[in-house]
Amino acid sequence: MKRKKMKHKLIIFIGLVFSVAFQAKAQDEEAKQRQTEAKTLAFEAQNAMANNEFAKAEAKYREAISKDPDNAELKFNLGTVYHNKEKNLESVSRLNQSAKVSESKSTKHKAFHNQGNVFMKEEKYGEAVEAYKNALRNDPTDEETRYNLAIAKNKAEQMQQDQDKSKDQEEQNKKNKDEEGENKEDQQKNQDKKDNQEGDQGKDQEQGSEENKQEKKEGEGDQEKPQPDKQQQKDSGEEGKEQSQQPVKGQMSPQQMKNLLEAMENQEKEIQDKINARRAKGQPKSTDKDW
């Protein structure tokens, strides 16, 4: 019973082995068939390119790549087709795919070299430098690649200098623009200040003019007042003269002294007359003598 079971398992195992081997063989044959078809399509694509039938060549290469996706040569050829037609973006993509899947240093070298050429056309000199370096890593003996690398480096340095110069110029222009704006702002402030000063000066002049007009008007009013006549001036003069002859407080004026002397003389005369009258009563008359 056990032997029967072991025999049955052995048969199953052997069947599986043959099945896997058959499937592997079938797949291998299918792969070979696909590779054969891809080569045929690639040949047709090359003929189309020779006849300048770009669209047909592109289609044949695409179909060939779909048959044999790991074929680096097909991708390289399609990348070269794009390069010749100046489809640079598509060219770089296909050349990059070729370099990745290829196990051949020669194919890698050619893919990177052509990538560098595409980048040079695009004026992407930094990327071109890296592509040529990768090409030389796979074939250090290629003098053409080395020469292209030197050109790419020189172009990259010149571009960097131009970019730095342009950046400096932009910064200088921005600085000049900012300074110009500040100068305009200062000029506007100075102009506003000047306008304010002129406005204040104008107000002062206007006010002074109004005051002058008012003073002139008042002066004209005084001139229009009636002037005193000569009699009034004479009276005023005599009044002023009398006022000037009035004695200072504590002193007698000449007129007061004259009046006082006359009063004293009159009083003395009256006294003398009384004395003489008393004498006349007891004595003979005599001639009056002068005093």
TORROTOR-835978 format. One record per residue (C-alpha): x, y, z; residue in one letter. Coordinates in steps of 0.25 Angstrom, whole numbers, plus 5000, padded with zeros to 4 digits. Each point is the difference from the previous one (the first is absolute). Layout:
x; y; z; rest
X; Y; Z; A .
...
***
This chain:
x; y; z; rest
5000; 5000; 5000; M .
5011; 5009; 5004; K .
5008; 4997; 4987; R .
4988; 5004; 4992; K .
4999; 5013; 5006; K .
5014; 5003; 4998; M .
4999; 4996; 4986; K .
4988; 5009; 4998; H .
5008; 5012; 5006; K .
5012; 4997; 4991; L .
4991; 5000; 4988; I .
4994; 5013; 5004; I .
5014; 5006; 5002; F .
5006; 4996; 4987; I .
4987; 5005; 4993; G .
5002; 5014; 5006; L .
5015; 5000; 4996; V .
4997; 4997; 4986; F .
4988; 5010; 5000; S .
5009; 5011; 5005; V .
5011; 4996; 4991; A .
4990; 5000; 4988; F .
4994; 5014; 5004; Q .
5014; 5006; 5001; A .
5004; 4994; 4987; K .
4987; 5006; 4994; A .
5003; 5013; 5006; Q .
5014; 5000; 4995; D .
4995; 4997; 4986; E .
4990; 5011; 5001; E .
5010; 5010; 5005; A .
5009; 4996; 4988; K .
4988; 5001; 4991; Q .
4998; 5014; 5005; R .
5014; 5004; 4999; Q .
5000; 4995; 4986; T .
4988; 5008; 4997; E .
5006; 5012; 5007; A .
5013; 4999; 4991; K .
4991; 4999; 4988; T .
4993; 5013; 5004; L .
5013; 5007; 5003; A .
5005; 4997; 4986; F .
4987; 5005; 4994; E .
5002; 5013; 5008; A .
5014; 5002; 4995; Q .
4995; 4999; 4986; N .
4989; 5010; 5003; A .
5011; 5010; 5006; M .
5008; 4998; 4987; A .
4988; 5004; 4992; N .
4998; 5012; 5009; N .
4987; 4994; 5005; E .
5001; 5004; 5014; F .
4986; 4997; 5005; A .
5001; 4986; 4995; K .
5014; 4998; 5006; A .
4995; 5005; 5013; E .
4988; 4991; 5000; A .
5008; 4988; 4996; K .
5010; 5002; 5012; Y .
4989; 5002; 5010; R .
4994; 4987; 4996; E .
5014; 4993; 5000; A .
5002; 5005; 5014; I .
4987; 4995; 5005; S .
5004; 4986; 4994; K .
5013; 5001; 5007; D .
5000; 5010; 5012; P .
5014; 4996; 5005; D .
5007; 5003; 4987; N .
5009; 5012; 5003; A .
5004; 5001; 4985; E .
4985; 5002; 4995; L .
4999; 5012; 5010; K .
5013; 5006; 4997; F .
4996; 4999; 4985; N .
4987; 5007; 5003; L .
5007; 5010; 5008; G .
5009; 5003; 4989; T .
4988; 5002; 4990; V .
4994; 5010; 5009; Y .
5014; 5007; 5001; H .
5001; 5001; 4985; N .
4986; 5006; 5000; K .
5003; 5010; 5011; E .
4990; 4994; 5009; K .
5009; 5002; 5012; N .
4992; 4996; 5011; L .
4995; 4987; 4995; E .
5015; 4997; 4995; S .
5005; 5002; 5014; V .
4989; 4991; 5006; S .
5003; 4989; 4991; R .
5015; 5001; 5001; L .
4999; 5000; 5015; N .
4992; 4987; 4999; Q .
5010; 4994; 4991; S .
5011; 5003; 5010; A .
4992; 4994; 5012; K .
4997; 4987; 4994; V .
5013; 4997; 4992; S .
5010; 4991; 5006; E .
5010; 5004; 4989; S .
5010; 5011; 5003; K .
5001; 5004; 4986; S .
4985; 5002; 4999; T .
5000; 5008; 5013; K .
5011; 5009; 4995; H .
4993; 5003; 4987; K .
4987; 5003; 5007; A .
5006; 5009; 5010; F .
5009; 5007; 4989; H .
4987; 5003; 4991; N .
4993; 5005; 5013; Q .
5011; 5010; 5001; G .
4999; 5004; 4986; N .
4985; 5002; 5002; V .
5002; 5009; 5012; F .
5010; 5008; 4993; M .
4989; 5003; 4989; K .
4991; 5004; 5012; E .
5011; 5009; 5006; E .
4999; 4992; 5013; K .
5015; 5000; 5001; Y .
5000; 4995; 5015; G .
4992; 4987; 4996; E .
5009; 4998; 4988; A .
5012; 5000; 5009; V .
4994; 4989; 5008; E .
4996; 4992; 4988; A .
5014; 5001; 4994; Y .
5006; 4996; 5013; K .
4991; 4987; 5000; N .
5004; 4997; 4986; A .
5015; 5001; 5004; L .
4998; 4991; 5012; R .
4995; 4989; 4990; N .
5011; 5003; 4989; D .
5011; 5009; 5006; P .
5008; 4999; 4986; T .
4990; 5008; 4992; D .
5007; 5013; 4997; E .
4987; 5006; 4993; E .
4992; 4998; 5013; T .
5012; 5006; 5008; R .
5001; 5012; 4990; Y .
4984; 5002; 5001; N .
5002; 5000; 5015; L .
5010; 5011; 5000; A .
4991; 5009; 4991; I .
4988; 4997; 5009; A .
5008; 5004; 5013; K .
5004; 5013; 4993; N .
4986; 5003; 4996; K .
4995; 4997; 5014; A .
5010; 5009; 5006; E .
4997; 5011; 4990; Q .
4985; 4999; 5003; M .
5002; 5000; 5015; Q .
5008; 5013; 4998; Q .
4989; 5006; 4991; D .
4989; 4996; 5010; Q .
5008; 5006; 5012; D .
5002; 5013; 4992; K .
4986; 5000; 4996; S .
4996; 4998; 5015; K .
5009; 5011; 5004; D .
4995; 5009; 4990; Q .
4985; 4997; 5004; E .
5004; 5003; 5014; E .
5007; 5013; 4996; Q .
4988; 5004; 4992; N .
4991; 4997; 5012; K .
5009; 5008; 5009; K .
5000; 5012; 4990; N .
4985; 4999; 4999; K .
4998; 5000; 5015; D .
5010; 5012; 5001; E .
4993; 5007; 4989; E .
4987; 4998; 5008; G .
5006; 5005; 5013; E .
5005; 5012; 4993; N .
4987; 5003; 4994; K .
4993; 4999; 5013; E .
5010; 5009; 5006; D .
4998; 5010; 4989; Q .
4985; 4999; 5002; Q .
5002; 5003; 5015; K .
5009; 5012; 4997; N .
4990; 5005; 4990; Q .
4989; 4999; 5010; D .
5008; 5007; 5011; K .
5003; 5011; 4990; K .
4986; 5001; 4996; D .
4996; 5001; 5015; N .
5010; 5011; 5002; Q .
4996; 5008; 4988; E .
4985; 4998; 5005; G .
5003; 5006; 5014; D .
5009; 5011; 4994; Q .
4988; 5003; 4991; G .
4990; 5001; 5011; K .
5010; 5009; 5008; D .
5001; 5009; 4988; Q .
4985; 5000; 4998; E .
4998; 5003; 5015; Q .
5011; 5011; 5000; G .
4993; 5006; 4987; S .
4986; 5000; 5007; E .
5007; 5007; 5012; E .
5006; 5011; 4991; N .
4987; 5002; 4994; K .
4993; 5002; 5013; Q .
5011; 5010; 5005; E .
4999; 5007; 4987; K .
4985; 5001; 5001; K .
5001; 5005; 5015; E .
5010; 5010; 4995; G .
4991; 5005; 4989; E .
4989; 5001; 5011; G .
5008; 5009; 5009; D .
5004; 5009; 4988; Q .
4985; 5002; 4997; E .
4997; 5005; 5014; K .
4997; 5015; 5001; P .
5013; 5009; 5004; Q .
4998; 5011; 5010; P .
4999; 5014; 4995; D .
5010; 5011; 5003; K .
4992; 5006; 5011; Q .
5000; 4986; 5007; Q .
5014; 4999; 4998; Q .
5002; 5014; 5006; K .
4992; 4997; 5012; D .
5007; 4987; 5001; S .
5013; 5008; 4999; G .
4996; 5010; 5011; E .
4995; 4989; 5009; E .
5013; 4993; 4998; G .
5007; 5013; 5003; K .
4992; 5002; 5013; E .
5002; 4986; 5004; Q .
5015; 5002; 4998; S .
5000; 5013; 5008; Q .
4993; 4993; 5012; Q .
5010; 4999; 5012; P .
5005; 4987; 5004; V .
4994; 4995; 5013; K .
5006; 5008; 5012; G .
5004; 5012; 4992; Q .
4993; 5014; 4996; M .
4998; 5004; 4986; S .
5005; 5014; 4996; P .
4985; 5004; 4999; Q .
4997; 4995; 5014; Q .
5012; 5008; 5005; M .
4996; 5013; 4993; K .
4986; 4998; 5006; N .
5006; 4998; 5013; L .
5008; 5013; 5000; L .
4989; 5008; 4995; E .
4991; 4995; 5011; A .
5011; 5003; 5010; M .
5002; 5014; 4994; E .
4985; 5003; 5001; N .
4999; 4995; 5014; Q .
5012; 5009; 5004; E .
4994; 5011; 4993; K .
4987; 4998; 5008; E .
5007; 5000; 5013; I .
5008; 5013; 4997; Q .
4987; 5007; 4996; D .
4994; 4996; 5013; K .
5012; 5006; 5007; I .
5000; 5012; 4992; N .
4986; 5002; 5003; A .
5002; 4999; 5015; R .
5011; 5010; 4999; R .
4992; 5010; 4992; A .
4990; 5002; 5011; K .
5010; 5007; 5010; G .
5010; 5007; 4990; Q .
4999; 5010; 4989; P .
4999; 4995; 4986; K .
5013; 4998; 4993; S .
5003; 4996; 4986; T .
4999; 4986; 4997; D .
5014; 4994; 4998; K .
5003; 4989; 4991; D .
5002; 4987; 5007; W .
***
